Amino acid sequence: MMGKIIKIVLIVLICLFSVTAFAEDINFIKKLDLSRSQVKKLRAQKIKTAKEVKKIEKELRIKEKLLEIELSVEDPDVESIKSITQEISQIKNKLLEQKVDSVMNMRKIMTKDQLNKLDQLSGKEEADVPSSNNKENAKTRLLNIMKKK
């Protein structure tokens, strides 16, 4: 009996999260005035990125577990530990590159107006979004912000 209740609760929670995600997608689509073609491309990209990120994160967890095991042995192999930490760094870099690629691909799908709306919705001011001919000023502003922190 208890097992059935748990299954029902899990199904309800999954449905609730799915409906919430769908509602957020619809809200996103309406606010940015995305075309059907854009929606299709963005969803396909989201699925592809999620699969890739999941694969990379799995690889990362395996290497982190290997490191944990190597560190827990009585006489750890320093060279092996260094090698594993380098691999972990490379995997983290791959994960970051995947996420950046995803953002860049999204930007290619959306129009300039849609990108400006997206920035406004996410709390960025239009003036903070550098144009391609204003990259040096943007880099300088970013460096100044980083120095202040």
CORCORBEL-V971279 format. One record per residue. N is the residue number from 0. RES is the residue in three letters. PHI is phi in radians with two decimals (NA if undefined). Layout:
# CORCORBEL-V971279
n=(N;N)
res=(RES;RES)
phi=(PHI;PHI)
This chain:
# CORCORBEL-V971279
n=(0;1;2;3;4;5;6;7;8;9;10;11;12;13;14;15;16;17;18;19;20;21;22;23;24;25;26;27;28;29;30;31;32;33;34;35;36;37;38;39;40;41;42;43;44;45;46;47;48;49;50;51;52;53;54;55;56;57;58;59;60;61;62;63;64;65;66;67;68;69;70;71;72;73;74;75;76;77;78;79;80;81;82;83;84;85;86;87;88;89;90;91;92;93;94;95;96;97;98;99;100;101;102;103;104;105;106;107;108;109;110;111;112;113;114;115;116;117;118;119;120;121;122;123;124;125;126;127;128;129;130;131;132;133;134;135;136;137;138;139;140;141;142;143;144;145;146;147;148)
res=(MET;MET;GLY;LYS;ILE;ILE;LYS;ILE;VAL;LEU;ILE;VAL;LEU;ILE;CYS;LEU;PHE;SER;VAL;THR;ALA;PHE;ALA;GLU;ASP;ILE;ASN;PHE;ILE;LYS;LYS;LEU;ASP;LEU;SER;ARG;SER;GLN;VAL;LYS;LYS;LEU;ARG;ALA;GLN;LYS;ILE;LYS;THR;ALA;LYS;GLU;VAL;LYS;LYS;ILE;GLU;LYS;GLU;LEU;ARG;ILE;LYS;GLU;LYS;LEU;LEU;GLU;ILE;GLU;LEU;SER;VAL;GLU;ASP;PRO;ASP;VAL;GLU;SER;ILE;LYS;SER;ILE;THR;GLN;GLU;ILE;SER;GLN;ILE;LYS;ASN;LYS;LEU;LEU;GLU;GLN;LYS;VAL;ASP;SER;VAL;MET;ASN;MET;ARG;LYS;ILE;MET;THR;LYS;ASP;GLN;LEU;ASN;LYS;LEU;ASP;GLN;LEU;SER;GLY;LYS;GLU;GLU;ALA;ASP;VAL;PRO;SER;SER;ASN;ASN;LYS;GLU;ASN;ALA;LYS;THR;ARG;LEU;LEU;ASN;ILE;MET;LYS;LYS;LYS)
phi=(NA;-1.10;-1.10;-1.16;-1.10;-1.10;-1.08;-1.11;-1.07;-1.09;-1.09;-1.08;-1.11;-1.08;-1.08;-1.07;-1.14;-1.12;-1.12;-1.09;-1.10;-1.11;-1.09;-1.11;-1.06;-1.10;-1.07;-1.06;-1.08;-1.16;-1.12;-1.64;0.94;-1.39;-1.36;-1.04;-1.08;-1.11;-1.05;-1.07;-1.15;-1.15;-1.15;-1.09;-1.15;-1.06;-1.14;-1.07;-1.11;-1.05;-1.12;-1.13;-1.09;-1.06;-1.11;-1.19;-1.11;-1.12;-1.03;-1.12;-1.05;-1.11;-1.15;-1.14;-1.16;-1.05;-1.10;-1.03;-1.12;-1.08;-1.29;-1.57;-1.27;-1.07;-2.18;-1.13;-1.50;-1.04;-1.12;-1.13;-1.09;-1.06;-1.09;-1.14;-1.15;-1.15;-1.11;-1.08;-1.08;-1.12;-1.18;-1.10;-1.14;-1.08;-1.12;-1.10;-1.06;-1.09;-1.17;-1.15;-1.01;-1.09;-1.12;-1.14;-1.16;-1.07;-1.10;-1.22;-1.36;-1.61;-1.39;-1.05;-1.08;-1.14;-1.13;-1.09;-1.08;-1.06;-1.10;-1.14;-1.15;-1.56;1.61;-1.56;-1.55;-0.99;-1.15;-1.40;-1.61;-1.30;-1.41;-1.11;-1.53;-2.11;-1.13;-1.10;-1.09;-1.13;-1.10;-1.08;-1.08;-1.14;-1.08;-1.12;-1.11;-1.15;-1.15;-1.17;-1.39)
